[in-house]
């Protein structure tokens, strides 16, 4: 079993569209949407939810009005201004527990916090594990880890060959949680100055965790000079550019209809997507034989 995680140093590079096409092209696999803050892979895959599991993380304070003596000690010491009139605002509360420690009459309790939901679903392309983090909730890295663990469990139980993960953008905690221990990282970028800068940042994260990387330049023909610069930088670092996908309105049309582009059209974009998967599977097969 090999795990491919698709990342981008910035949002909006077309990462989810590429994952949707890989889902249609790959064989025996389980899919995972690790972008729990803004999960949207389900829009393409139209899953049927089979399991809905609550995700509890962190704590929120509450004050028992029957025990509270209105001393306002907790209110004066709360650095997050989460306590007003001896009542806790659960949105502002950071769960530090300081009010619990200083309350002289034990009126404050720390309660577990329902932060989101983790789903196991079925799609026409295979099982999908995805999640939804609640509004203003934190610990997305922990939820990402649970998504990956569930996907690995399904892959082991069903004897699947691949885990294909749609990772979050950036280089923060959710990205680290998505990347560590993966077999291969596919980094999607665009030939823009911000895309080039953020590609280098996420490449540094891959190097730090020892995860081999390949690069896909999306919409490479909107700035061919920058695309050549990306190829040159990747070549100097020994990193393969696995695909150069052209700009084509057919991608937007496929998104509007809610289908992967490889199932919507047989044009240039679809041919490049197919070539991309062939290169990825070839690299993973070589790694499997060497293991």
C-alpha positions as CSV (number, residue, x, y, z in Angstrom):
1,X,0.0,0.0,0.0
2,X,1.4,3.4,-1.0
3,X,0.1,6.8,0.0
4,X,0.1,9.8,-2.3
5,X,-0.6,13.2,-0.8
6,X,-1.4,16.1,-3.2
7,X,-0.2,19.4,-1.8
8,X,0.2,23.0,-2.8
9,X,2.0,25.9,-1.2
10,X,-1.0,28.1,-1.8
11,X,-4.7,27.7,-2.3
12,X,-6.5,27.8,-5.6
13,X,-3.9,25.9,-7.7
14,X,-6.3,23.2,-8.9
15,X,-5.2,20.6,-6.4
16,X,-8.7,19.1,-5.7
17,X,-9.5,19.0,-9.5
18,X,-6.3,16.9,-10.0
19,X,-7.2,14.6,-7.1
20,X,-10.6,14.1,-8.6
21,X,-9.1,13.0,-11.9
22,X,-6.6,10.7,-10.1
23,X,-9.5,9.1,-8.3
24,X,-11.1,8.3,-11.6
25,X,-7.9,6.9,-13.1
26,X,-6.3,5.0,-10.2
27,X,-7.2,1.4,-9.5
28,X,-7.7,-0.1,-6.1
29,X,-7.5,2.8,-3.7
30,X,-9.1,4.7,-0.8
31,X,-9.5,8.5,-1.0
32,X,-8.9,10.9,1.8
33,X,-9.7,14.6,2.0
34,X,-7.2,16.0,4.5
35,X,-8.2,19.7,3.9
36,X,-10.6,19.6,6.9
37,X,-10.8,23.4,7.2
38,X,-12.3,23.6,3.7
39,X,-13.1,20.1,2.5
40,X,-14.6,20.1,-1.1
41,X,-13.5,16.9,-2.7
42,X,-17.0,15.5,-2.0
43,X,-18.4,18.1,-4.5
44,X,-16.7,16.1,-7.3
45,X,-17.1,12.6,-5.9
46,X,-20.7,12.9,-4.6
47,X,-20.2,10.4,-1.7
48,X,-22.9,8.5,0.1
49,X,-22.1,8.8,3.8
50,X,-21.9,5.5,5.7
51,X,-20.5,6.6,9.0
52,X,-20.6,9.9,10.8
53,X,-18.3,10.1,13.8
54,X,-18.0,13.0,16.2
55,X,-14.6,14.6,16.7
56,X,-14.0,15.8,20.2
57,X,-11.0,18.0,20.9
58,X,-10.0,20.6,23.4
59,X,-12.0,22.0,26.3
60,X,-14.4,24.8,26.9
61,X,-15.1,26.3,30.3
62,X,-18.5,26.7,31.9
63,X,-19.7,28.4,35.1
64,X,-22.3,26.9,37.4
65,X,-24.6,29.8,38.4
66,X,-25.7,28.0,41.5
67,X,-22.1,27.8,42.8
68,X,-20.8,31.1,41.5
69,X,-20.5,33.8,44.1
70,X,-20.0,36.7,41.6
71,X,-16.5,37.5,42.7
72,X,-15.5,38.1,39.1
73,X,-12.0,36.9,39.7
74,X,-12.1,34.6,36.6
75,X,-13.5,37.5,34.5
76,X,-10.6,39.8,35.5
77,X,-7.9,37.3,34.8
78,X,-9.2,35.8,31.5
79,X,-6.8,37.1,28.8
80,X,-9.2,36.2,26.1
81,X,-12.1,38.3,27.4
82,X,-14.3,35.1,27.2
83,X,-16.1,35.7,30.5
84,X,-18.7,38.5,30.8
85,X,-21.2,38.8,33.7
86,X,-19.9,35.5,35.0
87,X,-20.9,33.7,31.8
88,X,-18.5,32.0,29.4
89,X,-18.6,32.8,25.7
90,X,-17.7,29.4,24.1
91,X,-16.5,31.0,20.9
92,X,-14.0,33.2,22.7
93,X,-12.9,30.6,25.2
94,X,-9.5,29.0,24.4
95,X,-9.8,26.2,26.9
96,X,-6.7,27.2,28.8
97,X,-8.3,26.2,32.1
98,X,-6.9,29.1,34.1
99,X,-10.4,30.1,35.3
100,X,-10.9,26.6,36.6
101,X,-7.7,26.8,38.6
102,X,-8.4,30.2,40.2
103,X,-12.1,29.8,41.1
104,X,-12.3,29.9,44.9
105,X,-15.6,28.0,45.1
106,X,-15.2,25.4,42.3
107,X,-17.9,26.9,40.1
108,X,-15.9,26.5,36.9
109,X,-15.8,23.1,35.0
110,X,-13.9,22.2,31.8
111,X,-16.0,20.3,29.3
112,X,-14.9,18.4,26.2
113,X,-15.5,20.3,23.0
114,X,-17.3,18.9,19.9
115,X,-14.9,20.3,17.2
116,X,-16.2,18.5,14.1
117,X,-17.2,15.3,12.4
118,X,-15.3,12.6,10.5
119,X,-17.1,10.7,7.7
120,X,-16.6,7.4,6.0
121,X,-18.4,7.4,2.6
122,X,-18.7,5.4,-0.6
123,X,-18.2,6.9,-4.1
124,X,-18.2,5.4,-7.5
125,X,-14.4,5.6,-7.4
126,X,-14.1,3.8,-4.0
127,X,-14.2,4.6,-0.3
128,X,-13.7,8.2,0.8
129,X,-12.7,9.4,4.3
130,X,-13.4,13.1,4.8
131,X,-14.1,15.5,7.7
132,X,-15.6,18.8,8.6
133,X,-14.1,21.0,11.3
134,X,-16.6,23.2,13.1
135,X,-16.7,27.0,12.8
136,X,-13.9,28.7,14.7
137,X,-12.6,25.3,15.9
138,X,-8.9,24.3,16.1
139,X,-6.8,21.2,16.2
140,X,-7.2,20.5,12.5
141,X,-3.9,18.7,12.5
142,X,-5.3,16.1,14.9
143,X,-8.4,15.7,12.8
144,X,-6.2,15.2,9.7
145,X,-4.3,12.5,11.5
146,X,-7.6,10.7,12.3
147,X,-8.7,11.0,8.6
148,X,-5.4,9.3,7.5
149,X,-5.6,6.6,10.2
150,X,-9.1,5.7,9.1
151,X,-8.1,5.7,5.4
152,X,-5.2,3.4,6.2
153,X,-7.4,1.1,8.2
154,X,-9.8,0.8,5.2
155,X,-7.0,0.2,2.8
156,X,-5.6,-2.6,5.0
157,X,-8.9,-4.3,5.6
158,X,-9.8,-4.3,1.9
159,X,-6.3,-4.9,0.6
160,X,-6.2,-1.8,-1.5
161,X,-3.1,-0.6,-3.3
162,X,-3.2,3.2,-2.8
163,X,-4.3,5.9,-0.5
164,X,-4.8,9.2,-2.4
165,X,-5.0,12.2,-0.1
166,X,-6.1,15.7,-1.0
167,X,-4.0,17.8,1.3
168,X,-4.5,21.3,2.7
169,X,-2.7,24.3,1.2
170,X,0.2,26.1,2.9
171,X,2.9,24.6,5.2
172,X,1.3,24.6,8.6
173,X,0.2,22.0,11.1
174,X,-2.4,20.3,8.9
175,X,0.1,20.0,6.0
176,X,2.7,18.4,8.3
177,X,0.0,16.0,9.6
178,X,-1.0,15.1,6.0
179,X,2.6,14.7,4.8
180,X,4.6,12.8,7.4
181,X,5.0,9.2,6.6
182,X,3.6,9.4,3.0
183,X,5.1,7.5,0.2
184,X,5.0,10.4,-2.3
185,X,4.0,14.1,-2.4
186,X,2.6,15.6,-5.6
187,X,3.1,19.3,-5.4
188,X,0.7,21.4,-7.6
189,X,1.9,24.9,-8.5
190,X,1.2,27.6,-11.0
191,X,3.7,29.7,-13.0
192,X,3.2,32.8,-10.9
193,X,5.6,34.5,-8.5
194,X,3.5,33.5,-5.5
195,X,3.2,30.0,-6.8
196,X,7.0,29.7,-7.3
197,X,7.7,31.1,-3.9
198,X,5.2,28.8,-2.1
199,X,6.4,25.8,-4.1
200,X,9.8,26.2,-2.6
201,X,8.4,26.4,0.9
202,X,6.5,23.2,0.6
203,X,9.5,21.5,-1.0
204,X,11.5,22.4,2.1
205,X,8.8,20.7,4.3
206,X,9.0,17.6,2.1
207,X,12.8,17.5,2.4
208,X,12.5,17.9,6.2
209,X,10.3,14.9,6.5
210,X,12.1,12.8,3.9
211,X,9.1,12.5,1.6
212,X,10.0,12.2,-2.1
213,X,8.2,14.8,-4.2
214,X,7.1,15.4,-7.8
215,X,5.8,18.6,-9.2
216,X,2.8,19.3,-11.4
217,X,2.6,22.8,-13.1
218,X,-1.0,23.7,-13.6
219,X,-2.0,26.2,-16.3
220,X,1.7,26.2,-17.4
221,X,0.9,28.2,-20.6
222,X,-0.3,31.3,-18.8
223,X,3.3,32.3,-18.2
224,X,5.7,30.0,-20.1
225,X,8.8,31.9,-18.9
226,X,7.9,31.2,-15.2
227,X,7.0,27.6,-16.1
228,X,10.5,27.2,-17.5
229,X,12.0,28.7,-14.4
230,X,10.1,26.2,-12.2
231,X,11.4,23.4,-14.4
232,X,14.9,24.7,-14.1
233,X,14.7,25.0,-10.3
234,X,13.2,21.5,-10.0
235,X,15.9,20.0,-12.3
236,X,18.7,21.6,-10.2
237,X,17.2,20.0,-7.1
238,X,16.7,16.6,-8.7
239,X,12.9,16.8,-8.6
240,X,10.8,15.6,-11.5
241,X,8.2,17.7,-13.2
242,X,5.6,15.0,-13.7
243,X,3.1,17.1,-15.7
244,X,2.5,20.4,-17.3
245,X,-1.3,20.9,-17.6
246,X,-2.5,23.6,-20.0
247,X,-5.1,26.2,-19.2
248,X,-8.5,25.1,-20.6
249,X,-12.0,26.2,-19.8
250,X,-13.0,22.6,-19.9
251,X,-11.8,22.2,-16.3
252,X,-14.3,24.8,-15.1
253,X,-17.0,23.2,-17.2
254,X,-16.3,19.9,-15.6
255,X,-16.4,21.4,-12.1
256,X,-19.7,23.1,-12.8
257,X,-21.1,19.7,-13.7
258,X,-19.5,18.1,-10.7
259,X,-17.4,15.5,-12.5
260,X,-13.6,14.9,-12.8
261,X,-12.3,16.4,-16.0
262,X,-11.0,13.1,-17.3
263,X,-14.6,11.8,-17.4
264,X,-15.9,15.0,-19.0
265,X,-13.5,15.5,-21.9
266,X,-10.8,13.7,-23.8
267,X,-8.9,16.8,-24.6
268,X,-5.4,18.0,-23.8
269,X,-6.0,18.3,-20.1
270,X,-7.3,14.8,-19.7
271,X,-4.4,13.3,-21.7
272,X,-2.0,15.1,-19.4
273,X,-3.9,13.9,-16.3
274,X,-3.6,10.3,-17.6
275,X,0.1,10.7,-18.3
276,X,0.5,12.2,-14.8
277,X,-1.1,9.1,-13.2
278,X,1.1,6.8,-15.3
279,X,4.2,8.5,-14.0
280,X,3.1,8.5,-10.4
281,X,2.2,4.8,-10.5
282,X,5.4,4.0,-12.2
283,X,7.5,5.7,-9.5
284,X,5.4,4.0,-6.7
285,X,5.8,0.6,-8.4
286,X,9.6,1.1,-8.5
287,X,9.6,2.0,-4.8
288,X,7.5,-1.1,-4.1
289,X,9.9,-3.4,-5.9
290,X,12.9,-1.8,-4.1
291,X,11.2,-2.2,-0.6
